[in-house]
Amino acid sequence: MPELRASALVDAPVPVVAGALLDTSLITGFGVRVPGPLLCLGDVLTGPFGVRLTVTRADLSGVSAAGDFLELHTDLVATGAGTMVVDRVAWTSVRGVVGRFADVAVGRGMALRVLEKRSALLARRCEELRAARVVVGAAIVRDGRLLAQQRSYPESHAGQWELPGGRVEPGEKPADALVRECVEELGVSVVVGEQVGPDVPLKEDLVLRIFAAELAGGEPEALEHNAVRWLTAGELPGLDWLPADRVLVPALQELLN
């Protein structure tokens, strides 16, 4: 299987670059049809000439998608100067002289041009996300279970599930905002830990950033939502999450496991 590799250094931390890779606007310009605005594990991507790829990885380590004849892999490596983005494209070639010519003259040239353009788009999107406003969320874990809350509004999202949290106010630190939001939404105080998963793009200038958290006391109540629920790692994929929270399911499962 022929393979093409390319790499580029992006001046942004891994969570930002990993989040930018989830933004499907980076690939729709190449004629790829996607289910939604964010890449999610299991999504099926449809490209030119009937190419179909299934997303097999979308986390802090990068993104992968594979089909019958084509594989795409983007790996992320943290360095002292930013994040190294390593792209790998592999495809099944036609045998014989014609096949070898197509690999060199068509396949490799086309793949290289696409990767170069995508690299420029990725760098620009990372700049936007680094300057974006932040919505924080709490991955509260107790006894191997994760706390989720069910939305009651707006009508378009009523009944769906999300992690507790909200917007960081001007001049407020993300950890302080998360403590405040948990008191307002759940009636409990939390101790905020490390970031979980990538920054998830919500809008051009807004990202969702999740932090691990522990209860500092009290029992969570649904003060502003329909319900709260403690979930095992195995229950996470089957829940009707908000789109941005669904992207984080692999990272949340890893946190619980």
Secondary structure, DSSP 8 states (H G I E B T S, - for coil): --EEEEEEEESS-HHHHHHHHHBTHHHHTTT-B-SSSB--TT-EEE-GGG-EEEEEEEETTEEEEE-SSEEEEEEEEEETTEEEEEEEEEE---SHHHHHHIIIIIIHHHHHHHHHHHHHHHHHHHHHHHTSEEEEEEEEEETTEEEEEE---STTTTT-EE-SEEE--TT--HHHHHHHHHHHHHS-EEEEEEEEEEEEEEETTEEEEEEEEEEEES----SSSSEEEEE-GGGSTTS-B-HHHHHTHHHHHHHH-
